[in-house]
Structures are given as C-alpha cells and as structure tokens.
Amino acid sequence: MSAKGDCEKLMNAMLPLAERMLSEYGEFYPYGGYMKSSGEIVDVGAKDEEDDHPKSRDLLYLLRQTFSEMAVTGACKATAIVFDVRVVPPGSEEKSDAVQICLEHVDGYSAEVFMPYQIDQDGRISYGTIFAQEGKRVIFEKTRL
C-alpha cells in the first residue's frame, strides 16, 4: 500500500471515535493512533495525570512527542492526531467547527485533513465539504536526516 493509502486507512479508523464523542458530548479531547509496519492500527489517548481538564495544546504536545519518539525507534510507519478546531473553509468567510486530522508517514507523506461539521439539537452531525492541505512534517522529521 502507498504512504497516502496507509494514512487514509489510519484516518478512517480514527474518525468513528470523534464522531461518537461529538454526537454524545459536542466536543472531544485530542487523541491519535498509529500504524505499525505490519499494518496493525493502534489507538492512542493522551492524559495529563495532574489535570482533570487539560488544555488541548498540552495533549497535542504529548501526542506529538510520543509519536516522534516512536518514529525514531521505528515503532510506527504512520501516525494520526485528531482534534477539534475552528477553521474558515475554502469559499467561506465564516469560521466553522471542524475535525482536523494530522497525518504523517515515514515515507514523507504528510497531510492535514479538515472535516467541517455542525451539530443539531438532537446530536446529529452534518458535515460540510472535506478539504486538505499539505501537512507539517514533525513526527518523522528526525528519521529522514
């Protein structure tokens, strides 16, 4: 499978949790997952032992740090970090809530995928047009020297 294909498979495995959390709670803390060289997908949560209500940026830092350490040892070939953001979708002038998925692969592929959404009073989620941009290589940057 290609690097992009691996990342798409990983992203599709990560999204159901975000959808469930948004439907039930209207929000979620950042989380992620990685793909082993065998293709097995592993879910990863982030927790701040000292804070019951941690800041999302602290959890994002923890996930990036954990995945970067794993990348150096070869424990993963692809990573995904999923979090809730506010973004201006292409063709719009207003911000929207969105699920952002930062994907990286050891072969150099990196993408940031955005899924704008709205939640109605019954907790049903409706999605806008998905868009993506080139990602920032932060997880595997030390493996490609």
N, C-alpha and C positions, 0 to 999 in steps of 0.2 A: 504494500500500500504506500502511496505517496505521503510526504510530510503533510500536505494540505488534507489529504484523506484521513490520516491519523488524527489531526486536530478536529476535523468535522465529527468524527466518531466520538472523540472525547467530549466535544461541546454538546452533542446530542445526549450523551449520558449524564451530563451535568445539569441540563436545563430543567428536568422534572422537579427537582428539589426547589429551585427558585419559583417555579410556577405554583407549587403546593404552598410554599411559605407566603407568597404574595396573596394567594386566594384566601388562606386562613388568617393571616396576620397583617397583610398590607405592606409588609416590609420583610427584610431578612439581613442577617449579618453576612459579611463576605465569607466565602468558602471556596474550595477548589478541588482539584483532582489531578491525577497524573496517569500516564500510560507507561507501563513497564516495557522493556524491549520485547517481551513476549506478546505484547498487545493487550495484556490484562489492564483493566482500568481500576484505579483505587481512589475512593472518595477521601477528602481531607477537610477537616474542620479546623478552625482556629479558635483558641480560647485564651483569654487573659486570666490567669489564676488569681490575680489581685483585684480584678474589677468585674462585677456582675453585669455592668453596662459599658463595655469597652467602646472606644472610638473606632469607627470603621477603618480609618487610616492606620491605626495600630495593628489591626488584624491583617490588613493588606500587607504591611511591612513584614509581619510574622510569616505569612504565606510565601511572599517573595523570597525571604531569607531561607526558609525551609526548602523550597523548591530549588534555589540556587545551590545550596549545599548538596542536595540530591543529584543535581545535574553534574557537579564536579566529580562525584563518585560513580557516575554512570547508572544510577538507580532508576532514572526515568529517561524516556525519549521525547515525551510531550507533556506539557502542563496546561492547565486551565485555571484561571482565577475568575470567580463570578461575583459581581456586586451590583448594588442598586445605585443608579446615578440620575442626574438631571442633565439633559442634553438638548441641543437645538438640532432636530433632524434636518437633513438636506431639503431645501424647498420650503422650509418653515421659518417663521420669525419668532416663534414661541418655544420656550423650553417644555420638555416632556419628561416624565419619568421613563426610565429605560433600564433594562438588564444589560450590563456590559460584561462581556466575556473576553478576557485577555488570553490569547492562545500563543504558545511558543513550541517550537520543535527543534530538536538537536540539529537537524539538517539546515537550519537557517530560516525556516518559515516562521513568520510572526504576524498576527492579525488581532485587531480589536473589533469585535462584533457588537453591535448595539441593536437591541430589540425594544423599541418604544412601546409603552403599554398604558392602558387606562383600566382602572378597576371600578365596576359599577357597585351600587348599594348591596347587591346580592353576593358580592365577592367574585363575580365573573370577570375574567381578564380578557380584554380585547387588545390585539397587537396592531401597531402601525407597520409601516414598511421597514423591514430589517435593512441595516446598512453596515458597512465595514470600512476600515481604513488599515493601512499598514501599521503593525504594532511596533512597540519599542522593545528591542532585544535586551532584556535584563536578566532573565533566568539562565540562559545558555551562553552569555557573553564570555565567561571565563573558560568555556570549553573549546572555543574556536580561536585560540591565540596563534 
